[in-house]
Amino acid sequence: MRPRRDFLKLAMAGAISGATSAFGVALAAETAADSANQPTPFGPNTVLDLSRALAKKPYEAPKTTLPDPFNNLTYDQYVAIRPKPGAAIWSGDNVGFAIEPLHRGFVFSTPMDIYVVEGGFARKLTYDSSAFDFGKLVIPANLPDIGFSGFRVLRTSEGGSYEVALYQGASFFRAAARGQNFGVTARGLSIRTAEPQGEEFPIFRSVWIEKPTLTDSVLVIHALLDSPSLTGAYRFTLRPGEATIIDTEMTLTTRAAVDHFGLSAMSGTYVFGPLDHKRPDDIRPMVHEVDGLQMLTGKGEWVWRPISNRNTLQISAFSDSNPRGFGLLQRDRSFEDYQDDDAHWEVRPSLWIEPIGDWADGEVRLVEIPSDSENNDNIIAYWRPRASLAANAEIAYAYRQFWSWTPPARPPLATVVESREGKVGAKWRRFLVEFSSDAFANPERLDQIKPNAAANPGRITGVRSFPSKERKTFRVVFDLEPTSDGVSELRLVLEADGKPASETWLYRWTV
């Protein structure tokens, strides 16, 4: 059974995704073929053509009703519904992957049409209650085709199988490397995230999954995205390994103008850690599945921004042009630092994004939402292009995702391994930032290092350095004298001979 939080963290998205559309008049021919469960031709432009046709039609909400007893399932009843052994698509075909369609119910009431593509033809999967074990749930005989809410991707071999990815709820999906638990969640697209007028949640209405071959070790998934503002044609190329890599290609077609949208959006949980102003009475020293935002700017600067569970909503924007990479990372991999035998936060994936092509001007946005629950995703990051989308426009983007223990792109400089904050005196705050590098084993190198710290607004005082060649670390302690504004943007970088010797540490302090 998967942890409770894996479902609850998507509850809001599952509820909101009820405001999504059906195929529309433009897809009548496709729907007619589906009703007869006849294979239909599928080519490289099939989903793009469907997306363009759908964008020309008015937005329509889908039917999300379910028959008894699925219309009012509790969490426990829902997680008790499991695919029967051997029921997964391709489970006996020796192709390296298997697909488990997911049942509708609980917060996942919006249907997702699932097609299997083989030999240039797509066949829609039809619901069959005999493929599921319902636990203690009593279901009626002769259930109609109620469809699916999403699907799970399994990597299979003679030695067994393990979960690689999960697509379920709005345009949310997750992946993990082997040996990891699911954690950070990706989105196909974000629209008006954290804006006062409310966020728009696009949905993956239909997916087409190409049957792989064992020699390919690659799974290709096509998806049709829809929302009141736009439609989208997506192609995901999934490669499991030491890191699970997903290449994402997308073409968006707008119905209306969109002035705020996010690419490579991702979200994760952060409840408390060493940087928080107040911590709950909890047996565990830390609770989070991501602990910072890493960025590699278009100019080649490496930036580390620790995240925190705030008292108030905080939105940070990091302007850039043609970013080289960014992502929400889980750097702390020590079980002892979490002491959680159930959640195992130390084995949650980091998600690193590498843009493909020219992304022009924009900003990496970081949203930190106050939360007291480890079942909620309260940290969001994404790339917001500066240029908005006009109505009846089309634009394409591509990027590569690395779901990994450590991203493949790493700073060649010293990296931050610890950030701490605490009170000193009546109103001052004290910070400790520890950097690590193999170069620090050289005493001559350590002697060259000087910390450069700044605050705006506010004043930095009492900067002290604690180098250690034995531990290969360089610790910096400094005090912040804040102003009455109750906020300060902090910056710290190690320098040698006037050049950066570390990634840049950024942090927003708030009351």
Steps between C-alpha positions, in 0.01 A plus 500: 500500500632841414529765775191705573677821404548377141126542453422791729764727349301490174160544659463867409610438144265205468207707622577802284564289194126443481493827305646338187367421156378211290616438145247721323347493157838501324570151631172338403659260257756390759229451760291292260792268443558478875142396562549204275845440661657494156869588450556839339807621307760676713790704365753763614251787458183331627496665843609837362216491247254413779635782716464756222147385420399505865634854549256626237203374701350655814622357824268238652509345845514119514262267671660387824207311653557144616255221585464362851712421693785688328335843531570526872809297580709565808878503477525151652242360258678653204849372582351155553419486125799336335572344162496123514829318442569465130239759403754766397525578129801315342571319828580179313642647180866542604527858375660650813194699607147441623208742540249489785185708432380668820144485627279807532373607840590696814643835373578349158161520331606660169541234229814459291469314170790257458606365162763241414686559173645209304589471132373847417154446654353613832257289702308645792513307827158412633415467866449148634420458869638146497852647468477654849496370855257721696584377848193514725316732262178352362447592135201435274513247222528608136663837563512721190826637361578772757849563362821567690651784703856453381768235481813365662818409309691194616851402396503124457767233471547134588589614851166671555365852458507840663314828459657755266232763446142591585264723297186592695310818591479809273834511312702368795751221468785357704801281436787354697832325452535141612511474879314826552151579626275742316535857622518823302219538244524646149226674302440508129432873531412755766274801440464797739671319787456683833307786341209657696241425229573130531707240321390318186578128498542344154431129469641214298173385346640217289827313470644274231768258618720339236577133555878480549748230412739345749803629310377861505480539881290809424131572550330768288183662634291751308248719684225745409480789745193721533393800706271803460791706362685257274567149377828314466660206322767327711754229435681343796799273436575309820837333565544318835850456640725634773289809441160482335514741207186639338536709185196725466394657170190720498306718259243737651204642306310779672128571514552825690789725594714363783724746683626270777599142430773277635725248328656203676286567805568279801387483860614333820453482874700694759365502856797592716879503516795695647403829331146528633408762757277263691486123500222264609523267795611206288714197568676553168775764454395580139204433271537585131533334161683797346729743680604755240478651154812458285553725198761523226444836334549587137822679600636193673442594865411217736240601759370312804182633663399308816123477547298539815151461641390861530255679727357678194490427128833592338564533126857546376599572139849447358534678165705326233543454128533155343545310829721193487323313775298513821319267735378411846761279664523275803865535600488349847510120453566395860232293676630624834405858409134402450448200732183399313461125450168546318550788256875461430545857379865429425408285199275752324619609152649832402352643179740689273390672177719573199329722240541397136518788256462874558274592794582872470428739789304407807539403862517197722216538748501351847178487701518414872159432657445471876406145597475284811430178310747263338222389263505829310732628230582849630809576291460580128762592240473567128631709210279795409573643152495876485300499176130420538296287260252666266165348415499256206876458523725196496838449666727202565742420783720206597696403808662203671413382851739310725330319789811411691703469818733774380451706181748429219596868484687593817677817607879477451526726805437444870138414575277573798447200728331673792303818577387595850331798663437604858443791731786701647444797731169681518420531130794376295513176305805275469568286193739212442578385147736211437669441164676181395765432234782252446720802431468596868729210590779728379598746780636748246165506325316552826722798582391667175126478576313810615123521562303779336165556673233764436146585609232720343349656704682448828860484616743206518737496797727259681607295199720211617660213308573145618701308238578131546735310274417175683126531427559680168258771607485875540241626750384860507312654793352849478235711669218694336375825647158524331304815431139573586402362157506148647667357190854481366657344192826332601790409274819311580778374276854380567766672294866441421706763321180691427334205324218272624623191683153378587145501373303808599286453812178705493234518767202717584465563874154597622357568842 
